[in-house]
Amino acid sequence: MLLTWFQNLFKTEDKAKKISLLLTDLASLENYISDLFSFSPLPICFVSPLGVVLEINPAFEKTSGFSAEEIIGESIEKIFNKREIVLLSQETFLEGAVTGRELQLLKKEGSFLTVQLFTRVRVDEESRPIGYFLGIFDLSEIKRTNEDLRSAQAALLNILEDSEEARKRIEEEKDKTQAIITNFTDGLFFFDRNHFLVLINPKAEEIFAVKDRKMIGRQITDLKTFPKLRSLIDFLGNEIRETVRAEFSFGRDSIFEVSVIPLDQDGVNLGDLVVLHDVSREKMVERLKTEFVSLAAHQLRTPLSAIKWSVKMFLDGDLGKVGRKQKEILTKTYQSNERMIILVNDLLSVARIEEGKYALTFAPVDIVKTCQAAIDLFGDNFKKKRLKFTLVRPVKRTILAFADGERIKFVVQNFLDNASKYTPTGGKISCVITETARTIRVEVIDSGIGIKEDEQKRVFSKFFRAPEAVLLEPTGSGLGLYMAKNIIEGHGGKIGFFSRLGKGSTFYFVIPKSPAGKHNGSK
């Protein structure tokens, strides 16, 4: 049940960050135990079932006079009477703990020290004894009342109990983390700060058909010797660049979302966690949806065109005189059909974008004339709504760019269309054209309804329309800005906007005058 909970936890968008949190908590627990043992003022050691000293703290070194190198690995009988310490050990394993046993400790310099000993058995996860803790009180230095002595004894036992509980927690957390990593449905790699691979989970082994025993401990550049890993290493880079949700293709039909998360603790870099999430199925579904939309749109074009020209013949009187009422109905039919044709064309454009077939034809283009051509289409609409329109451009009348003129016109037209739809009667709209030595910027500013802050991140998404926009203008596909974004990015440019609800919006794009790698007439 716990494992299922953790697996569900890691299916969320921030799953890689939660792995980071688990690793950080585990390191914190280990540091806690180490600090607890090292900085305790009470002399403590850990003794194996065979009576061998396995670990001591600095206070033990100070009391006994032996350094860690001198006493660790030696028998506990080196500093205590053999018969007495053997009996103490036996009683400890039998009873689980011994409290307040008085013995003589032989110090390194040869003198004896009267001490009081406290022991507690340490067991593993299956409750099998694996040794015992031994705590020491120097009776020659203790000058406390009986109540103080009992308090100190209780404190020592609590320390030992806390230490054991903390150790068990560490082991449990290790088991949990290992279970999560082992059963995680995403591929995981963990590289240390020097880019050596220290962890790879079974899913990553399955994806790349490799074994961890052959890879652990190798530096990232050495992993290129594994042919199936070479493309991933080239994608990550020798220094492991920080990547969030970048797509990586492996094989013909395998597509992964790759995230690289730097892990650190208290400002210290621990390394990088690489997460590979398989999105092959999602991409296949998207491709099928795109193919369906493309097919449906193509099938709709012919009947819609036939309807258009048939209605047009009636409106033009080519098939006889049409009455006023009939003409009104035919006009509405013609307008609705035109909207359908625009929607079908938009859907076809979106399908071509997603299939990578939305080619741009680059040639020298006068951006001022291109913008003016888009503006002229809205003259009647501006007058009808009494919108005050202003065009601001540089003094010179020509601004040349190497671009796809028709597609740039579409972007400007889309900006102006949205501005005119969502700006109330009597409002203001302006188009501002500016240039630098290398770039051209076009922005359309309106005094319209604006966009809510929590909806702004979706503005350039497919089919998105803000609720306020739908209420004001029910028609519209929500595809215009999506296509505009792809067009501008295809020019190597940038598209964006600023908006405040009820205060208006500014949509802009910036394109280079000469996009790198483009040549006259190229597609």
N, C-alpha and C positions, 0 to 999 in steps of 0.2 A: 504493500500500500504506500509506504514511504517512497519507494523508488518511482511508482507511478506518479505521485505528487511532484517529485523533482523533475520527471520528464515533462510533465505538463507545464511546470514552471518555466522550463527552458525553451518552450515553443513560442514564447512571446518575443516581441521585437527586440527587447533588451536582454535576450538570453545570454549573449556573450559576456555582458557586463556582470551578470549574476555569477558566472563561472569565476570571473575575476574576484568578486566579493568572497566566494567560498575559499579561494586560494589565499586571499589576504587574511581571512579569519583563522585559517589553519596555521599560517605563519605566526599570527599573534598569540595563539594558544601555546605554540612551541616556545616562543620567546618568554611567555609568562612562566612556564615551568622552569626554564633555564635560569631566569632571574630569581625565582623563588628559592631555588636550590643554592645558587651562587651567593646570594646576598643575605642568607639567613645567618644571624649571629650565633646560632647554635651549631656545634660540631655534628655533622651528619655524614654517614657513609652508607653505601648500598652493598650488601654482602650476598654472594651467590649461595645456592643450596650446598655447595661443597666447601663453603667457608672462605672463598676467595673475595678479596676486596675489589669491587668493580668500579666504584665511583666515590669520590669524596668532595666536600666543599671546602672553600678557603678557611672557614673556621676550624674544620677538622685538622687541616695542615698546621694551623697556628697552635692548637692545643697539643697535638702529638709531636710536633717538631719534624714530622716526615712530610716531604713534598709529594705531590700527586704521582710523579714519576717513580718515587721510591717505594710507595705503598700499594698503588694500584697493580693488581695482578699477584700480589703476595697474599699469604694466608693471614686471616684475622688473628691467628695464634701468635703472630709475630709481635703483637703489642699487648696481648692478654694471656693469662694463664690458660694452658691448653685445656685442662680438665674443666675449669670453670666456664670457659667460653663455649666448649662443646655442649655442656649441660644447658647453658643459656640458649644456644641455637636449637637444641632439641625441644626445649620447652616452648620456644617461639613458634616452631612449626606445628607443635601439638595444640597449643592454646590460641595461637593467632597473634599474640602480643605478650610482652613482658614489661612491667612497669616498675621502675625504681630499684633495680638490682645493683648492689654495690660491689664493684670490682676494682682491682689495681691495674692501671694502664702504664705500660712501660714506654717512656718517652725515648726519643732518638738519642738524647744525650745520656741515657742510662738511668735516670731517676724514675721513681714510681709516683704516680699521681692517683689519689683516691677519687674515683668518679662514680657517678650513678648512671646506669644504662637503661635505655628505653627502646624496645624493639617493636616492630610491626611487620607481619608477613605481607609480601607483595605477590599478587596472583595475576595470571593472564586472563584473556576474555573467556576462557573455559574454566576459570576458578582453580587452575593448577598453580601451586606455589612455584615462583621463579626466583625466590630469594627473600631477603628482608632488609628493612631499614634499621639502622642502628644510630640512636641519638645519645649524646654524652652531656652530662652535667659535671662541671668541675666543682666538687664539694668544698675544696679548699678555698675557692673564691666566692662561694655562695654564702652570703650573710643576710639571709632574708628570714622572715617569719614563716611558720608552717603554712599560713594562708598564701603567702607570696609563692612558696615552693609549689603548692598544689596548682596555683594559677599557671606557673611556668610549665609544669608538667602537662597540664591540659592544653596549653598553647602548642607545645611540641607535638602532642598527639594530633591536634587539629591541623598543624602544618603537614604532618605525614599523611593524614587523611585527605587534606586538600590536594596534596601532591599526587596521591594515588588517583583521586577522582579526576584531577586535571589530565593525568596521563591517559586514563580511560577515555576521557572526552576526546583527546587528541586521536586516539586509536579509532574511536567511533567516527570522528569527522573524516579521518583518512579513508575508512571503509566506505562511508557515504560518498565522498568525492570520487573515489575509485569506481564505485558502482555507477555513479552518474556518468563519468567519463567513458567507462566501458560500454554502457548501454545508450549513450547519446546518439541520436539519429543523424547528427551532423558530424562531418569530419573535423578533427581537432589536431592542431600541431602547436607545441609550445617551444619557443626558442629562448634561451637565456640572453643576458645582456650582451654577450659576445657572439650571439647568433649561432650557438651550438644547439642542436635539437635535443631536448630533454624529455619530450613526451609526444606520443602519437597514439590516438585511440584506435580501436578495432575498425570503426567505420572508415577512417582515413586509410587504413591498411587495405580494406576491401575496395575502396574507390580506385586506388593506384596499384593494387596487386603487389604490395610490398610487405615486409616483415619488420617489426620494430627493432628486433635484436640486431639487424644489419644496419640500422640507421641511427639509433640512439647514440649520442656522443659525437656525431659528425657535424661539422660546420656547414652552414647553408650552401656555400659554394661547392662543397664536396658532394652534396646531394644530387648535383647534376649528372653524376656518374650513373644514377638510376634513370634510364631512358623515360620511364613513364612520369617521372617527377620533374623532368627538365623544363617543361612548359610552365608548370606552376612556379618554379624557382625564378624563371625569367620574368614571370608576371609580378612576383613579389619584389624582385630586385635583391642584389647582394646585401644591401643594408636594411631590407624589409621596410618598404615605404608604408606609411600609415594609409590604410584603405578602408572605406566604409561602404558596404553594399555595392561593391563593384562586381560586374559580371565576368566570369572566367569560363571559357569553353574548353571542355576536355573530351576528346573523341568526337564522333559525329553527332551524337544526340544528347550529350551530357553538358548541362549548363549549371554553373554554381554561382551563388552570391558569396563573395569573399569579403570577410571583415577582418581587419588586423587591429587588435586592441592592445596598446602598450599597458603593461601592468606595473604598478609601483606601490611601494609601502613606505610611508613616512618620507616621501620625496626621493626614495632610492629606487632606481630602475631595476625591476626584476626580470624583464624580458618582454616578449611579444606573444600574444595568443592569436593564432590564425584559425578562423572558423569558416568552414565550407558548407554552405546550405544548398542542397540540391533543388533547383527550380526548373528542372527539365520538364516536368509534367505541366507546370504552370505556363511555361513558354510554349509548349505544344498546344495547350488549350487556347492561348492567345492567338497563335498562328491559325488554328482552325476557325476561331471567331473572325479573324481578319479575312480569311479566305471566304467564309460565308457571307460577310458583309459585302465584300467585293463582288461575289457572284450575284447576290440579291440586287445590289445597286445596278450592275450591268443589265440584269433582266428587266429592271424597272425603267431604264432610260428609253427604250423603244416605245412602249405604250404611252409614257408621259409625253414624249415628243409628238406622237400621233394625236393625243388629246390637245396638246398646245396648238398645233396647226389647224386642227378641226375647229376648235373654238375661235381661233383667230379669223378663220374664213367667215364664220357667222358674224363676228363683230365687225369685220370689214365690209359686210354686205355682199360677199361673193356668192352666197347661196340664197340670196333674196333679202328683202327688207325685214328688219328685226324691230319689234316694238320696244318701247322704253323699259317696261318691266322685264322683258326678256333680256334686253341688253344689260340691265343691272345684274341679273343672275349670271349671265355669261361672263361679265367682267369679273365678278367675284370668283367664278370657277377658274377663269384664266389666271387670276392672281394666286389662288390657292395652288394651282398646278405649277406656276412658276416657283413658288416656295418649295414644292416637292422636288422640282428639278434641281434647285440650288442645294437642297439637302442631299439628294443623290450624288451630285457632283462633289459635295464636301465629303461624303462617305467614301467615295472613290479616291479622293485625294488622301484621306486618312489611311485607307488601305495601302495605297502606294507608299506613304511615309513608313508604315510599319513593315512593309516588305522590302524597304530600302530601294524602291524604284521611283522615288519622287525626285527626279533629276532637276538640277538647276542649270540654266543656260546663261553663261557669263559673257557679257559684252560691255563696252563703254556705255554708261547710262547717265543722263542728266537728272540728278535726284530732284532738283527744283521742278522740272517739267513733269516728272513722275508724280510728285506730290500734288502739283496743280491739277493734273488729270484726275486724280482721285477726289480732290476737293470739288471740282466742277460737277461731279455726280450728285453732290448733296446741296447744290444751290437752292433748288425748289424746296427741299425739306427744311433748310435753315430759315427761309422766308416764311414758310407755313407756320413754324413754331416760334417765329420772331427771335431767333437765336442770333446773337451778335458774334460774328466770326472774324478772326484776325489771323493773317498769315505773317509771320516774322521770319525773315531770311537775310542772309548776308547781302551786302550792297551789290556784289557781282551777281549776275542773273544765271550763271551756269556753275554747277558744282558736279563734277564728273566722278563717277565711281565705276569700278569694274564689278558689275552685279547683274542679276536677273531682273530686268526692269518690270516685267509683268508681275513677278512674285513680290517685289518691293511695293508695287502699286497695291497689290492685294492686302499687304500688311497695313499700309496707311489707310486704305479704304475700310478695313476692319476697325481700326482705332476710331476713325471718324463716324462710322456707323454706330458703334457702341456709345460714343459721346453724344450723338444726336438723339439716340433712343432714350438714354437715361438722364438727359439734362432737361429740366422742366422748361416750359414755355417762358421766353424772355431771358433765358440764361446766356452764358458766355462760353464760347469754344475758341481755342486758338491752336494753331499749328506752328511750331517753332523749329527752324532748320539752322543748325550750326555746324561748323567744321573746324578741324584742327589740321595739322600738316598730314596726318595719316588716317583720320577717321571722320565720319559724318554722323551726326546725331539728329534724329527726328523725334519730336515729342508732340503729343496731342493733349492739351489741357482743357478740362471742362469744369463746370460748376454744378455737376450733377449729384446724384443720390449717394455716390461713394460706395465703399465696400466694407463690411464688418471686418474687424481685425482677425477674428478667429476663422474667417473664410478666405483670407487673402492667399494662404499657401496653396489653395486649390484652383486659383484663377486660370492657370495655364493647363489644367487637366482636361482630358477628353470629357465632353458632354456636361461640364460643370456650368451651372447658372445659379447665381445667388438668388435666394427666395425673393428679395426685394425687386430684383430685375425681372423675375418671372411675373410678379404681380403687375409691374408697370408695362411689360412687353411680353405677352404670353408666347408669341412665336419666337423661334430661334433654336438652333441645334446645340449650341455650346461647343462648337468645333473651331470657330474662327481663331480664337487666341491660341489654341493648341497647334493649329497649322502655322500661325504666325511665328510661334516660338521655333518650330522646326525650320522654317524658312530662314529666319535670322541666324540661327545656329549653323545652318548650312552655309551661310556666308562668312562664318567665323566671327560672328558678332555677338552682341548681348542684348537681351530684351528684358524689360522690367516695368515696374509701376510704383507709384505712391498714391495712397488713397486714405481719406478719412470719411467716415460715415456722415452723410449730410453735408459735407464740405466739398465734394468733388474728387476727381481722380486725374492723375497724369500718367499716361502710358508712353513709353519711349523705346527706341532701339538705337543701337550704335553699331555701325558696320565699318570695316576697314575700306579705304579707297581701293586698295589692291590686295584682295585676299591671297595669302601665301599658297602657292601650289596651283593657282588658277591661271588659265591661259585663254586667250581669245577663242571663243567658240567652244570651249570645253564644257562637258556635262558632268 
